[in-house]
Every structure is written in structure tokens, then in C-alpha cells.
Amino acid sequence: MAENQTAQENEQQTAGDQNAKQAVQTAELSEAVSQPAGSAQSGIDLLLGIMLPVTVTLGKTELPIQQVLQLAPGSVLRLDKPIEAPVELFVKNSKLATGSIVVVNGKFGVRIKEIFSVDGADITENAEQQA
């Protein structure tokens, strides 16, 4: 029983020490100052520098796990698109454009043919019709 009482006293003392360490401090904040319209451009400039993942899809296929496990160097996968079909360009999993594969200085590239708006409409054709 004496051990229980001693343990409780130790817990109360520890809790009291922790409460004493937690001091409340007040802080004075200055009033927000509105910035001129020209300075808002710097915020947009910050956003324009953000890097986004861009993925180009040549085609797709589905394989059973057994065939996936049998893949080895030199294996060929048949995709669902013919060679003349356009590739799809995605930005953060949203379809942005279609195009064709080109080679530039020994590296693959994509020549953009159509650009899509957020709702999926082809804005390339709309721009050509307005011109």
C-alpha cells in the first residue's frame, strides 16, 4: 500500500512539473497589408515554376500474372493500338493532348497534334475554326 501511495505522489509531482513548464506566451501580430495588383503576378510566377509529371502512352495491354512472370529481356508485348495511332499525353493522370512520336537529337519526343480542355473537348479544332 505504501508503494502505491509513493507511486501516486511521484505521478502527481511529475504532472505538476510538466504544468509548470508549459508557460503561455502572447504574441502580437501586425495587420495584413494589401499588396498592389502588380505584386500578385509574382505569386503566379511561383505557380508557373511548379513541375508536373507528364506521361506519354503508346498503348496498353493486359496480361495474366503467369505471362508477366515469364517476361524476359527480348520479350515483345503487343499493344492495343496500331503504329499510326496517336500517342496520348497525360499531365497528372488527366489527358491533355495527343501527338505522334518523333526523334530529336537521338531521343524520343512527341509532336503535339491536339490539345484538350478540362472538359475533354478538343480545343485545337476550336482555335483553328476561330482563325
C-alpha positions as CSV (number, residue, x, y, z in Angstrom):
1,M,0.0,0.0,0.0
2,A,2.8,2.4,0.8
3,E,4.3,1.6,-2.6
4,N,1.0,2.6,-4.3
5,Q,0.9,5.9,-2.4
6,T,4.5,6.7,-3.3
7,A,3.9,6.0,-7.0
8,Q,0.8,8.3,-6.9
9,E,2.8,11.0,-5.3
10,N,5.6,10.7,-7.9
11,E,3.0,10.9,-10.7
12,Q,1.4,14.0,-9.2
13,Q,4.8,15.6,-8.8
14,T,5.7,14.8,-12.4
15,A,2.4,16.2,-13.7
16,G,2.9,19.4,-11.6
17,D,6.4,19.8,-13.1
18,Q,5.1,19.5,-16.6
19,N,2.3,22.0,-16.0
20,A,4.9,24.5,-14.6
21,K,7.0,24.1,-17.8
22,Q,4.0,25.0,-20.0
23,A,4.1,28.8,-19.9
24,V,1.6,30.7,-22.0
25,Q,3.1,33.4,-24.2
26,T,1.2,36.1,-26.0
27,A,2.2,37.3,-29.5
28,E,1.3,40.5,-31.2
29,L,0.5,40.2,-34.9
30,S,0.7,43.1,-37.3
31,E,-2.3,43.9,-39.5
32,A,-2.2,42.3,-43.0
33,V,-1.2,44.9,-45.7
34,S,-2.8,44.7,-49.1
35,Q,-0.4,44.5,-52.0
36,P,-0.7,46.3,-55.3
37,A,-2.1,44.4,-58.2
38,G,1.3,44.1,-59.9
39,S,2.7,42.1,-57.0
40,A,0.1,39.4,-57.5
41,Q,2.0,38.5,-60.6
42,S,4.9,37.2,-58.5
43,G,2.5,34.7,-56.9
44,I,1.5,33.4,-60.4
45,D,5.2,33.2,-61.3
46,L,5.7,30.9,-58.4
47,L,3.0,28.6,-59.6
48,L,4.3,28.6,-63.2
49,G,7.6,27.1,-62.0
50,I,5.9,24.0,-60.4
51,M,7.0,20.8,-62.0
52,L,4.2,18.3,-63.1
53,P,4.6,14.7,-64.1
54,V,3.9,14.2,-67.9
55,T,3.3,10.7,-69.2
56,V,3.0,9.6,-72.8
57,T,1.1,6.4,-73.5
58,L,1.9,4.4,-76.6
59,G,-0.8,1.8,-75.9
60,K,-2.0,-0.7,-73.3
61,T,-2.3,-4.4,-72.8
62,E,-3.4,-6.8,-70.2
63,L,-1.5,-10.0,-69.3
64,P,-2.2,-12.8,-66.8
65,I,0.2,-12.9,-63.9
66,Q,1.7,-16.1,-65.4
67,Q,2.8,-14.3,-68.6
68,V,4.1,-11.3,-66.6
69,L,6.3,-13.7,-64.7
70,Q,7.6,-15.2,-67.9
71,L,8.8,-11.9,-69.3
72,A,12.5,-11.7,-70.0
73,P,14.9,-9.4,-71.9
74,G,13.9,-9.6,-75.6
75,S,10.2,-10.3,-74.9
76,V,7.8,-8.4,-77.1
77,L,4.4,-7.1,-75.8
78,R,1.7,-6.4,-78.4
79,L,-0.2,-3.2,-77.6
80,D,-3.8,-2.3,-78.4
81,K,-3.0,0.5,-80.9
82,P,-1.8,0.4,-84.5
83,I,1.5,2.1,-85.2
84,E,-0.1,5.1,-86.9
85,A,-2.4,5.8,-84.0
86,P,-1.6,9.0,-82.0
87,V,0.0,8.7,-78.6
88,E,-1.7,10.2,-75.5
89,L,-0.1,12.8,-73.3
90,F,-1.3,12.9,-69.7
91,V,-0.5,15.5,-67.0
92,K,-1.1,14.2,-63.5
93,N,-3.4,11.4,-64.9
94,S,-5.5,13.9,-66.9
95,K,-5.5,13.6,-70.7
96,L,-4.0,16.8,-72.1
97,A,-3.1,16.1,-75.7
98,T,-2.4,13.6,-78.4
99,G,0.5,13.6,-80.8
100,S,3.0,11.5,-82.7
101,I,6.4,10.1,-81.7
102,V,9.4,11.9,-83.2
103,V,13.2,11.6,-82.8
104,V,15.1,14.7,-81.8
105,N,18.9,14.5,-81.4
106,G,18.7,10.8,-80.8
107,K,16.0,11.0,-78.2
108,F,12.2,10.3,-78.4
109,G,9.9,13.3,-78.4
110,V,6.2,14.0,-79.0
111,R,4.8,16.3,-81.7
112,I,1.5,17.7,-80.3
113,K,-1.4,17.4,-82.7
114,E,-4.4,18.0,-80.5
115,I,-4.8,19.7,-77.1
116,F,-7.9,19.0,-74.9
117,S,-9.6,21.3,-72.4
118,V,-10.5,20.3,-68.9
119,D,-13.9,19.0,-70.0
120,G,-12.3,16.8,-72.7
121,A,-13.2,19.0,-75.7
122,D,-10.6,19.4,-78.5
123,I,-9.5,23.0,-78.2
124,T,-7.1,22.7,-81.1
125,E,-10.0,22.4,-83.6
126,N,-11.9,25.2,-81.9
127,A,-8.8,27.5,-82.3
128,E,-8.5,26.6,-85.9
129,Q,-12.2,27.3,-86.6
130,Q,-12.0,30.7,-85.0
131,A,-8.9,31.7,-87.0
